[in-house]
Each structure stands twice: as C-alpha cells, then as structure tokens.
C-alpha cells in the first residue's frame, strides 16, 4: 500500500470519529426537552418532572414539596382525564438563544367540572455537570394560571338536598327534617365536667364516659365552645328535657334524614349514614366526597345516586395578599324525589299485624311479634303495595348511630331483625300447588274431573324409593283436583308432577318466571327450581318442597294469572314512574284453566273442610291457598315449619293480593297462623 493511500485512510478514520463524537454530544433542542416534560406531566410522574426544573425554580421548592403538592391537589380535586397538549412549532430558532418560550394547553376533569387553560412556559439553557441543557423555569402558575407562591387552593361545597322517598299518595317514607344535636360547653382548661353530670350524660346518651372525655379534649376545643356529642330524634322529648337540665349541656337543631314510618318500612327504605373511606374509594369517580352521606341499606342505597343529587362545588385560588380567583364551579343539583307504588298505610297495617303492634324502643328491637315476611300487590296492575320484613329495627336510630350495646343487641338477636326477608327465596310449600296444577293441566298430565285413588296417609312411587314417602294430612279417596286443593293433598300434586315429567315440569316453572332474574327495582334473589333428576325430587317439588325456592314478590306475581282470570302473569313494579299493567308472561295458563283454579282456591276458604276456612267472612269473599314448608335435613327428622298464605278479595274486581310467610309455626297450628293474620288485615282495610 502506497504512503499516499495510508494517509488518506487515516484521514477518513479521524473524520469519522469526529463526526461520531459530534453526533453523540448533540444538545437536545428546547422543544424536545419540553415535550419530554409534558409527557411526564400527562403520566402524572411528578417526581421525575422535578429533574427538568431550572435552578431558580428549585430554589423555591424541594422535590418532595413539588411532588406532594401536585399529587395532593390532583387527588383532592379528583383530577381525571388530564391532557397537556404542546404543539411543536414548525420553525423554531430558539435553540440558538439562552431562553425559549412555548405555549401549552391543559385540559382536565375535576370534582367541580372541566378545567381548561392555556399557559406560556419558559425554558432556560443551563450548565449542569459540564453539560448544557434546557430546563423549565417552573412557577406555581403551571398548576393553575395566576397562582403564586403562598397562594392556596380552596375547595368549597354546597350540599345538595337529598331527594325524598314518597308512597303512592305522597306520604313521606324518607324525608328531610331535623334532629337535636346534644353537646356541652367545653370547660376551662384543666377542668372537667362534674362527676354527677358526666354520669347522667353518659347514661342518657348511651355513650361511654371515655368517648365524652375524648371529644372534650380534641385539639380544636377551646373553653366555652359547643362540643357536639350525639344526635337525638325530635320526638324524644323526655330525654331531651333530662339532658338540658344538666349543667353545661346544650342542644341545637340540625338537618337530618327522618323515617316517619320507622320499623314498618325500615327494610324497604333503609337509612343513610356518613360515607366511609372504603365507600369513598369506590365512588369518588362518581362525584362523592368525604362530607357526603350515603345510603346504607334498602332503597336509600339502591337509589342513592338518584336521591343524592350533586353538591355544588367551587375550586378557588385563595391569594396570599387577598382576593380569590375561581378556577371551576359546578352549581348544586338537588336529588330527585322518588315516588313508590307502596301504600304506606297498608305497609303499616301489615307490619303491625305481624309485629303484634310492638315497636322498638330506645334503639333496641321489639321482642314481640312474628318472624317472617309479607307483601301485597295489585293483581291487575302489578303495583307493589307493601313489602314487609319482621322483626325490624328503627332506621332513625340506625341513622343517628347505635351505642355499642345497642349494636351488639341488634346483631346478636337470634331473630335477625336486620335480615331483609322479602328479598330472599324460600321453599314455598303448598302455595306452589296452583302453579303445579297449571303446568300439569297445560301438559295434559291431569284432568280436573279425574278422581285418583290414594289410600292412606303416605305414598311412594315404588320400592325403589326405599324408606321415602310423600305424606298428607287429610286422608280420603278418590281425590280430584278440586279436593286436592281444598285439602291441600301433597300426594295428588306429587303424582301430578311425576305425570308431567321432569323436562315439561321444569319448562312450565320457567314459564312462570323461575330461574329468571327478577328485573325488579329492589334487588331480589332469583327463584330456583333445583335438581329434578330424581323422581323423589320431582315429586317433592310438585307440592313446593324439594329444592324449589321463590321470593314472596315472585309468588304474588305467579298468582296474578289466576286472580285476574286472563292467564297472563303481571310484572311486579315498585316505582311509580314504571308503566303499570305490564305483562311479565303472556298466557302462562289458559284463561279457562286460570278460572278453574281460581274457583278451587275460593273453595279452599269457603269449604268447611278447606285448609283456609278460618278466613271465611260473611261480608268479604276471600280466595287463596295455604302452605306449610318443612325445613329439615332428611326424612324422619323433626324440622321447623314456615307457614304460608296467599289470598285476594274475590268479590267484584280484585285489587289486593296479599302473601305472608311466618317462620316457626310448628306446634302452633301451621298455616293457620298466617291465615288468621291475613284475614285480620283484610278486615282492617274494609
């Protein structure tokens, strides 16, 4: 290789190395640096954004302060959908200068509504670690325009008026009212309440002495200040009089939710309470704040978003030197009232009948009355007129707060007063027999006039059943469909289910709404058929035992084809805004068979041998069906019994269909317990 060629190659190597070095040391442009900063901002990576700040900016704020300020503001204001937009200019000659200026647009959603602003940002070229780069000359105005050091972000709210829950006639079931807030004037520093006062105050408020002392020793408390302790209903006048007679004890009226019908509608309406941290975490994206009250049970919970409305919210910059600047504002939107199809008077009549007229007192649960559930429906419109669960509790006390002893008493009560029984499913027992008959008649498995020979009190299909038998209370033979209803013959209906067959029987029950989500305003459990693979299970299901279960609302709906005589099954509704008279299922039974079964159900009451003859009245015509569902693990055991009765006024145009289930009726007359109570309800409504 010639010397000239070697020199030329060496020149190319040196030139290439120089170009590579020049490429590696190329300074980023200011717009590239700002784009990186914007990208981190959109991702909420505030700790990394700090590294892009100029020296002057860092003198005024530490990385910890910078990060926590952004995070707290964005969290408190519930900032979402953040979008910082920076459009790079097509021709940018600022890289050759010491400063560069760019415009960005910020868009975001907040608790007070959308926030949008356009702002200028300045970048400075600075030397750090012997390298030149571009840094953002940050100031508080980057958070919101016009914000300066020392300014504060203020969030103020105007609570929305919660919508009320009304019955069909406009009577308030959940209304906005007032209660007394009981408190004391804080004693001088180092002093305490007199021992006798403390003792009486603790007893009257059902509040531990330690809790009172803790409230009085809070950091914000100063001598003479009113220290709130507990809220007391307005109608508790005797207790209020005793409280205000104590030295230093004072009261004031404050807004609160009131439940005028107390225990009678507690499970249906529920109550409200302060939102918890867990609830807020789940709901903060829906506009809830830490100051909100929220539905805890019942329709207060189910319809909370509709009832709650939207609080008025304003985000303001409080200037250090005075004045303020509004960043975003959302006007208050009061919650919507909800009108139900419920008749509050009927609701009270039914509850009083089941509870024996007893009421909870002082936050405890009344000990008298029956355990069970009842409901009422207009059979032609599907409107729910009552939904009752017994025993119950006072929602006013639950809303104001139980003492530890009261809460323990309610939670440990063996009768489970907090259990909402009308939403649950139960074995229906013999009240299912009209449905079984409708399915069997529709499939040609039975004929009304056909007399079936049934001997003795028990029966089994064949020896393959081993020691298992279907039993009946009233013996007689032959038995046709009319007698089977009047005497509630389990064996007849067990045979009817077997003659229908597993597939056809299951299909028939599904036609009546089994295994179908209720689609009801109050969340109900889905009625189920269970396993019909064995003949014993099919036979038992024919008379409402086996694994078949249904809710009391579904039971009422299943009776509407017989009551209205059309054979159409009405859709039950609870909200007045829903269209009445909707069909849930059309022609689930022929009009002829519906009328036939309705006639038999009238005889269940009118026939002297009928299981519901106790409900026969001279001046009112009732029709219905009794049922007793035995709850036990296996045959041969003695189980508990749930007594059922479904009845309607059969004279003229029926407008009231009532169902009731009472637990623990064994050794008390079985279904006669609910029969007597339902009869009394109709008598009281005459």
C-alpha positions in Angstrom: 0.0 0.0 0.0 1.4 3.4 -1.0 2.1 6.1 1.6 -0.5 8.4 0.0 -3.2 5.8 0.3 -2.4 5.2 4.0 -2.6 8.9 4.7 -6.0 9.1 3.0 -7.4 6.2 5.0 -6.1 7.7 8.3 -7.9 11.0 7.4 -11.2 9.1 6.8 -10.9 7.3 10.2 -10.2 10.6 12.1 -13.0 12.4 10.2 -15.5 9.5 11.1 -14.5 9.6 14.7 -15.0 13.3 14.8 -18.4 13.1 13.3 -19.4 10.3 15.7 -18.3 12.4 18.7 -20.2 15.4 17.3 -23.3 13.3 16.9 -23.0 11.9 20.5 -22.6 15.3 22.0 -25.5 16.9 20.2 -27.5 19.1 22.5 -31.3 18.4 22.8 -33.5 21.2 21.5 -35.7 23.2 24.0 -38.8 21.9 22.3 -37.6 18.3 22.7 -37.0 18.8 26.4 -40.3 20.5 26.9 -42.1 17.6 25.1 -40.4 15.2 27.5 -41.6 17.3 30.4 -45.2 17.4 29.0 -45.1 13.6 28.5 -44.2 13.1 32.2 -46.9 15.5 33.2 -49.6 13.6 31.3 -48.5 10.4 33.0 -48.6 12.1 36.5 -44.9 11.4 37.1 -44.3 14.5 39.2 -41.2 13.2 40.9 -39.5 12.8 37.6 -40.7 16.2 36.3 -38.7 17.9 39.1 -35.5 16.9 37.3 -36.5 19.2 34.4 -36.8 22.3 36.6 -34.4 25.2 36.4 -32.0 26.2 39.2 -34.1 29.2 40.1 -37.3 27.1 40.3 -35.6 24.5 42.5 -34.5 27.2 45.0 -38.2 27.8 45.8 -39.4 24.3 46.1 -37.9 20.9 47.0 -38.6 17.7 45.1 -40.7 16.4 47.9 -42.7 19.5 48.1 -43.1 19.7 44.4 -44.3 16.1 44.1 -46.6 16.2 47.1 -48.2 19.5 46.1 -49.2 18.2 42.7 -50.4 14.8 44.0 -52.4 16.4 46.8 -54.1 19.0 44.6 -54.9 16.5 41.9 -56.2 14.0 44.4 -58.3 16.5 46.4 -59.8 18.0 43.3 -60.3 14.5 41.8 -58.5 15.4 38.6 -59.0 12.9 35.8 -58.7 12.8 32.0 -55.6 15.0 32.2 -54.3 16.1 28.8 -51.5 18.6 28.4 -51.1 19.5 24.8 -47.9 21.1 23.3 -47.6 21.6 19.6 -44.1 22.0 18.4 -43.6 25.0 16.1 -42.6 24.1 12.6 -39.7 26.6 12.6 -38.0 27.0 15.9 -34.8 29.1 16.1 -34.8 29.4 19.9 -32.3 26.7 20.3 -29.6 29.2 19.5 -30.7 31.5 22.3 -30.4 31.3 26.1 -34.2 31.2 26.6 -37.1 29.6 24.8 -40.9 30.2 25.2 -43.7 27.7 24.3 -47.4 27.7 24.8 -49.3 24.7 26.2 -53.0 23.9 26.8 -54.1 22.0 29.8 -57.5 20.1 29.9 -58.8 18.0 32.8 -61.9 16.9 34.6 -62.4 17.8 38.2 -64.9 17.5 41.0 -66.1 21.0 40.0 -66.3 20.2 36.3 -63.9 20.6 33.4 -60.9 22.9 33.7 -59.1 24.3 30.6 -56.4 26.9 30.4 -53.6 28.0 28.1 -50.3 29.0 29.6 -46.8 30.1 28.4 -43.7 28.2 29.7 -40.2 29.5 29.6 -37.1 27.2 29.3 -33.6 28.3 30.2 -30.3 26.9 28.9 -28.1 25.9 31.9 -24.9 24.1 32.5 -25.2 21.1 34.8 -22.4 18.5 35.2 -20.4 20.3 32.5 -23.2 19.8 30.0 -25.6 22.3 28.6 -29.3 21.5 28.6 -32.7 23.1 28.7 -34.7 23.4 32.0 -38.3 24.6 32.7 -38.5 27.8 34.6 -41.4 26.5 36.7 -43.6 28.5 39.0 -47.0 27.8 40.7 -48.8 29.2 37.7 -48.1 25.9 35.9 -50.6 24.3 38.3 -53.3 26.9 37.6 -53.0 30.3 35.9 -52.5 33.2 38.3 -51.3 31.1 41.1 -48.3 32.4 43.0 -46.1 31.3 45.9 -48.1 31.4 49.1 -51.5 31.1 47.4 -53.8 28.2 48.5 -56.2 26.1 46.6 -59.6 26.1 48.3 -62.4 23.6 47.7 -65.9 24.6 48.9 -69.1 22.6 48.6 -72.8 23.3 48.9 -74.5 20.1 49.9 -77.4 19.0 47.6 -80.8 18.5 49.1 -81.4 14.8 49.1 -84.4 13.6 47.2 -87.3 12.2 49.4 -88.9 8.8 49.1 -92.7 9.0 48.9 -95.5 6.5 48.9 -98.2 6.4 46.2 -100.2 9.0 48.0 -97.3 11.4 48.6 -96.7 10.4 52.2 -93.0 10.7 53.2 -91.2 7.4 53.8 -87.8 9.1 53.9 -87.8 12.9 54.3 -85.5 15.7 55.1 -86.1 17.0 58.6 -84.3 18.0 61.8 -82.9 16.3 65.0 -81.4 17.7 68.2 -77.6 17.7 68.4 -76.7 17.4 72.0 -73.4 18.8 73.3 -71.7 20.6 76.1 -70.0 23.9 76.6 -66.3 23.0 77.0 -65.0 23.6 80.5 -61.9 25.8 81.2 -58.5 24.4 80.6 -57.6 21.8 83.2 -61.3 21.5 84.3 -63.7 18.7 83.6 -67.5 18.1 83.9 -68.8 17.4 87.4 -68.9 13.7 88.1 -72.7 13.6 88.5 -73.2 15.4 85.3 -70.8 13.1 83.4 -72.5 10.1 84.8 -76.0 11.2 83.9 -74.9 12.5 80.5 -73.2 9.1 79.7 -76.3 7.2 80.7 -78.8 9.4 78.8 -76.7 9.5 75.6 -75.7 5.8 76.0 -72.2 7.0 75.4 -69.1 5.8 77.3 -67.5 8.3 79.6 -64.2 7.9 77.8 -65.8 8.9 74.5 -67.2 12.1 76.0 -63.8 12.9 77.6 -62.1 12.3 74.2 -64.5 14.7 72.5 -63.8 17.4 75.1 -60.0 17.0 74.8 -59.9 17.3 71.0 -57.2 19.8 69.7 -59.7 22.3 68.3 -61.7 22.6 71.5 -61.5 25.9 73.5 -63.2 26.9 76.7 -66.9 27.8 76.2 -67.1 26.2 72.7 -70.0 23.9 71.9 -68.7 20.3 71.6 -71.3 18.1 69.8 -71.7 14.6 71.3 -74.7 12.9 69.8 -77.9 13.4 67.8 -81.3 12.6 69.3 -84.7 12.4 67.5 -87.0 15.4 67.9 -89.8 13.2 69.3 -87.6 12.0 72.2 -88.8 15.0 74.3 -88.5 13.3 77.7 -84.8 12.5 77.2 -84.1 16.0 75.7 -85.7 17.6 78.8 -83.5 15.5 81.1 -80.4 16.4 79.1 -80.9 20.1 79.0 -81.5 20.1 82.7 -77.9 19.1 83.2 -75.2 21.8 83.8 -73.3 22.8 80.6 -75.4 20.6 78.4 -76.9 22.3 75.3 -78.8 21.4 72.2 -79.2 22.8 68.7 -81.3 21.7 65.8 -79.5 20.3 62.8 -80.7 18.9 59.4 -81.1 15.1 59.2 -82.9 12.3 57.4 -86.2 11.2 59.0 -88.1 8.0 58.6 -91.7 8.6 59.7 -92.8 5.0 59.4 -89.9 3.7 61.4 -89.8 -0.1 61.8 -92.7 -0.8 59.4 -90.7 0.3 56.3 -87.2 0.0 57.6 -86.0 -2.9 55.4 -87.7 -1.4 52.3 -86.4 2.2 52.7 -83.2 1.6 54.6 -81.3 4.6 56.0 -78.3 6.8 55.3 -75.0 7.4 57.1 -71.6 9.1 56.7 -69.6 7.8 53.8 -66.7 5.5 54.8 -63.2 5.6 53.5 -63.8 2.3 51.6 -67.0 3.6 50.1 -65.4 6.9 49.0 -62.5 5.0 47.4 -65.1 3.1 45.3 -67.3 6.0 44.5 -65.1 9.1 44.3 -65.1 9.0 40.5 -68.9 9.5 40.7 -68.6 12.8 42.5 -68.8 11.6 46.1 -66.8 13.5 48.7 -65.7 12.7 52.3 -68.5 15.0 53.6 -71.3 13.1 51.9 -73.9 10.9 53.5 -74.8 7.7 51.5 -77.5 5.1 51.5 -76.5 2.2 53.7 -79.5 -0.2 53.2 -82.7 -0.5 51.3 -83.9 1.9 48.6 -81.7 4.6 50.2 -78.8 2.5 49.0 -80.2 1.1 45.8 -81.3 4.6 44.5 -78.5 6.6 46.1 -77.2 8.2 43.0 -80.6 9.4 42.0 -81.5 10.6 45.5 -78.1 12.1 46.3 -78.1 14.7 43.6 -74.9 16.7 43.0 -73.3 19.0 45.5 -72.3 22.5 44.3 -68.5 22.6 44.2 -66.2 25.6 43.6 -62.4 25.5 43.2 -60.8 28.8 44.1 -57.3 30.2 44.4 -57.1 32.0 47.7 -54.5 34.7 47.1 -51.8 35.3 49.8 -52.4 39.1 49.5 -56.1 38.9 49.5 -58.8 38.2 47.0 -59.6 35.0 45.1 -59.8 33.5 41.6 -62.4 30.9 40.7 -60.9 28.0 38.7 -64.0 25.9 38.2 -67.5 25.9 39.6 -70.4 23.4 39.4 -73.8 24.5 40.6 -75.7 22.5 43.2 -78.2 20.0 41.7 -80.7 18.7 44.3 -81.5 15.0 44.3 -84.7 13.7 42.7 -87.7 12.6 44.7 -88.7 9.0 44.2 -92.4 8.0 44.3 -93.2 4.4 45.0 -96.3 2.3 44.3 -96.3 1.4 48.1 -99.3 2.3 50.2 -97.8 3.4 53.5 -101.0 2.8 55.4 -101.2 -0.8 54.1 -97.5 -1.2 54.9 -98.1 -0.2 58.5 -101.2 -2.4 58.9 -99.4 -5.5 57.7 -96.3 -4.8 59.8 -98.4 -4.1 62.9 -100.2 -7.3 62.4 -97.0 -9.3 62.1 -95.3 -7.5 65.0 -98.2 -7.6 67.3 -98.3 -3.8 67.3 -95.0 -3.7 69.2 -92.4 -1.1 68.4 -88.7 -0.8 69.0 -87.8 1.5 71.9 -84.6 3.4 72.5 -82.7 1.8 69.6 -83.5 -1.8 70.7 -85.6 -4.3 68.8 -89.1 -5.1 69.9 -89.2 -8.7 71.3 -92.9 -9.5 70.4 -94.4 -10.4 67.1 -93.8 -13.0 64.4 -90.7 -13.7 62.3 -91.4 -13.7 58.6 -92.3 -11.6 55.6 -95.3 -10.3 53.8 -96.1 -8.5 50.6 -99.1 -7.1 48.8 -99.7 -6.5 45.1 -102.5 -5.1 42.9 -103.1 -8.2 40.7 -104.3 -6.2 37.7 -101.7 -3.5 37.5 -98.7 -5.3 39.1 -98.1 -2.4 41.5 -96.4 -3.4 44.8 -98.5 -2.1 47.7 -96.4 -3.4 50.6 -93.1 -5.1 51.3 -92.7 -6.1 55.0 -90.0 -7.9 56.9 -90.4 -8.8 60.6 -88.9 -8.3 63.1 -87.5 -4.9 62.2 -85.4 -2.1 63.6 -85.8 1.7 63.9 -84.0 3.3 60.9 -83.9 6.7 62.7 -81.8 5.2 65.5 -79.6 3.3 63.0 -79.1 6.6 61.0 -78.2 8.5 64.2 -75.9 5.8 65.4 -76.2 2.9 67.8 -74.3 2.6 71.1 -72.0 -0.3 71.3 -74.5 -2.2 73.5 -77.4 -1.4 71.1 -75.5 -2.6 68.1 -74.5 -5.8 69.9 -78.1 -6.4 70.9 -79.3 -6.0 67.3 -76.6 -8.0 65.7 -76.8 -10.9 68.2 -80.6 -11.1 68.2 -81.5 -14.7 67.3 -84.5 -13.5 65.3 -82.2 -11.5 62.9 -84.0 -8.2 62.8 -81.5 -6.8 60.2 -82.4 -9.6 57.7 -84.5 -8.4 54.8 -86.7 -11.5 54.3 -88.8 -10.2 51.4 -85.7 -10.2 49.1 -84.9 -13.8 49.9 -86.1 -17.1 48.4 -87.8 -19.8 50.5 -89.4 -23.2 49.9 -93.0 -22.2 49.1 -94.7 -25.4 50.3 -98.3 -25.9 49.2 -98.7 -22.3 47.9 -96.9 -23.6 44.8 -99.7 -26.1 44.0 -101.7 -23.7 41.8 -98.6 -23.4 39.6 -98.1 -27.2 39.6 -101.8 -27.6 38.6 -101.5 -25.0 35.8 -98.4 -26.8 34.4 -99.9 -30.2 34.7 -103.2 -29.2 33.1 -101.4 -27.4 30.3 -99.4 -30.6 29.5 -102.5 -32.8 29.7 -100.9 -34.7 32.6 -104.1 -34.4 34.8 -107.8 -33.7 34.2 -109.8 -31.7 36.7 -112.6 -34.2 37.0 -110.4 -37.3 37.1 -110.6 -39.0 40.5 -107.3 -40.5 41.7 -107.3 -43.4 44.1 -105.0 -42.6 47.0 -105.0 -44.8 50.1 -103.6 -44.0 53.4 -101.6 -41.1 54.8 -98.4 -41.8 52.8 -97.4 -42.9 49.4 -94.3 -43.8 47.3 -93.9 -44.4 43.6 -92.4 -47.9 44.1 -90.0 -49.8 46.2 -87.0 -48.0 44.6 -87.8 -45.1 46.9 -86.8 -47.3 49.9 -88.0 -45.7 53.1 -89.0 -42.4 51.5 -92.7 -41.5 51.4 -94.8 -38.5 50.4 -97.2 -37.8 53.3 -100.5 -35.9 53.6 -102.6 -34.6 56.5 -106.2 -35.2 55.2 -106.9 -38.8 54.1 -109.5 -39.5 51.5 -110.1 -41.3 48.2 -110.7 -40.8 45.4 -109.2 -37.3 45.0 -109.9 -35.0 42.1 -108.3 -31.6 41.5 -110.9 -29.7 43.5 -110.5 -31.9 46.6 -106.7 -31.8 46.2 -106.8 -28.0 46.5 -109.4 -27.9 49.3 -107.5 -30.5 51.4 -104.0 -29.5 50.1 -103.2 -33.1 49.2 -99.4 -33.5 48.8 -99.7 -36.9 47.3 -102.0 -35.8 44.5 -99.7 -32.9 43.5 -96.6 -35.2 43.8 -98.2 -37.6 41.3 -99.2 -34.7 39.1 -95.6 -33.6 38.8 -94.4 -37.1 38.1 -97.1 -37.5 35.3 -95.9 -34.2 33.8 -92.3 -35.3 33.7 -89.0 -33.6 34.6 -88.5 -31.6 31.4 -92.1 -30.5 31.0 -92.4 -29.6 34.7 -89.1 -27.6 34.7 -90.2 -25.8 31.4 -93.5 -25.0 33.0 -91.9 -23.5 36.1 -89.6 -21.4 33.8 -92.7 -20.1 32.0 -93.8 -18.8 35.5 -90.5 -17.0 35.9 -88.3 -19.4 37.7 -84.5 -19.2 37.1 -85.1 -15.7 35.6 -83.6 -12.5 37.0 -86.5 -10.6 38.6 -85.9 -7.3 36.9 -87.3 -5.5 40.0 -86.4 -2.1 41.4 -85.4 -3.7 44.7 -82.7 -6.4 44.3 -84.4 -9.8 44.8 -82.9 -13.3 44.9 -83.7 -15.4 41.8 -86.3 -18.1 42.3 -84.9 -21.5 41.5 -86.1 -25.0 40.6 -83.2 -27.0 41.8 -82.2 -30.6 40.8 -85.1 -32.6 39.4 -83.0 -35.5 38.1 -84.5 -38.0 40.7 -88.2 -38.9 40.9 -88.3 -38.1 44.6 -87.1 -34.6 44.0 -89.6 -34.1 41.2 -92.4 -35.4 43.4 -91.5 -33.2 46.3 -91.2 -30.2 44.0 -94.8 -30.7 42.9 -96.0 -29.7 46.3 -93.4 -27.0 46.9 -90.7 -28.9 48.7 -87.6 -30.4 47.2 -85.2 -27.7 46.2 -87.7 -25.3 44.7 -87.5 -21.8 46.2 -89.1 -18.5 45.4 -89.3 -14.9 46.7 -92.6 -13.6 48.1 -92.7 -11.0 45.3 -92.4 -13.7 42.7 -95.0 -15.7 44.5 -97.5 -12.9 44.2 -96.7 -12.4 40.5 -97.2 -16.1 39.9 -100.7 -15.9 41.3 -101.8 -13.0 39.1 -102.9 -15.3 36.2 -105.5 -16.9 38.5 -106.6 -13.7 40.2 -107.1 -11.6 37.0 -108.6 -14.6 35.2 -106.7 -13.9 32.0 -104.0 -16.4 32.4 -101.5 -13.5 31.9 -98.7 -13.1 34.5 -98.3 -9.4 35.6 -94.9 -7.8 36.0 -94.5 -6.5 39.6 -93.3 -2.9 39.8 -92.2 -0.8 42.7 -91.5 2.7 41.3 -94.5 4.9 40.3 -92.6 6.0 37.2 -92.7 2.5 35.9 -95.6 1.6 33.5 -98.3 -0.3 35.3 -100.2 -3.2 33.8 -97.1 -4.7 32.1 -97.2 -8.4 31.3 -94.3 -10.4 32.5 -95.5 -13.6 30.8 -98.5 -13.8 28.4 -100.9 -16.8 28.7 -98.8 -18.8 31.1 -102.0 -20.7 31.6 -105.2 -20.7 29.5 -108.0 -18.4 30.7 -110.2 -21.5 31.1 -107.7 -23.2 33.4 -106.9 -19.9 35.3 -110.6 -19.5 36.1 -110.9 -23.1 37.1 -108.0 -22.9 39.5 -109.3 -19.6 40.9 -112.6 -21.3 41.6 -110.9 -24.1 43.5 -108.9 -21.5 45.5 -112.1 -19.8 46.5 -113.3 -23.2 47.9 -110.0 -23.5 49.9 -111.6 -20.7 52.0 -115.3 -21.3 51.7 -115.4 -25.1 52.1 -115.8 -26.1 55.8 -113.0 -28.7 55.2 -110.8 -26.2 53.4 -107.3 -25.5 54.9 -108.1 -21.7 54.9 -111.7 -21.9 56.1 -110.7 -19.8 59.1 -110.5 -16.8 56.7 -114.1 -17.2 55.6 -116.1 -14.0 56.3 -119.8 -13.1 55.9 -119.1 -9.6 54.4 -116.0 -10.3 52.4 -115.1 -13.0 49.9 -111.6 -14.3 50.1 -109.9 -16.9 47.9 -106.4 -18.2 48.5 -104.0 -21.0 49.2 -102.3 -22.2 52.4 -98.9 -23.8 52.6 -96.6 -25.3 55.2 -93.0 -25.8 54.2 -91.0 -28.1 56.4 -87.3 -27.2 56.9 -85.3 -30.3 57.7 -82.2 -32.1 56.6 -83.8 -35.6 55.9 -87.0 -37.5 56.3 -87.7 -38.8 59.8 -86.3 -35.7 61.4 -88.4 -33.1 63.1 -87.8 -29.8 61.4 -89.1 -26.3 61.7 -92.1 -25.1 59.6 -92.8 -22.0 57.7 -96.5 -21.2 57.3 -97.7 -19.5 54.1 -101.0 -17.9 53.0 -101.8 -16.2 49.7 -105.2 -14.5 49.4 -107.2 -11.9 47.5 -110.6 -10.3 47.6 -112.5 -12.4 45.2 -115.8 -10.4 45.0 -116.0 -7.9 42.3 -112.8 -6.7 40.8 -109.8 -8.0 42.8 -107.4 -5.1 43.7 -105.5 -6.6 46.6 -103.4 -9.8 46.6 -101.5 -10.5 49.9 -98.9 -13.1 50.7 -97.5 -13.9 54.1 -94.9 -16.3 55.4 -94.4 -16.9 59.1 -91.4 -18.9 60.4 -91.6 -21.4 63.2 -95.3 -22.3 63.0 -94.9 -25.9 64.1 -97.0 -26.9 67.1 -98.9 -23.6 66.7 -101.4 -24.5 64.0 -99.2 -24.4 61.0 -100.5 -22.2 58.2 -103.5 -21.1 60.4 -101.0 -18.6 61.9 -100.6 -16.5 58.7 -104.3 -17.3 57.6 -105.6 -15.6 60.7 -103.3 -12.6 60.3 -104.1 -12.1 56.6 -107.8 -12.3 57.4 -107.3 -9.6 60.0 -105.5 -7.4 57.5 -108.4 -7.6 55.1 -110.9 -6.8 57.9 -108.9 -3.7 58.9 -109.0 -2.4 55.4 -112.7 -2.8 54.9 
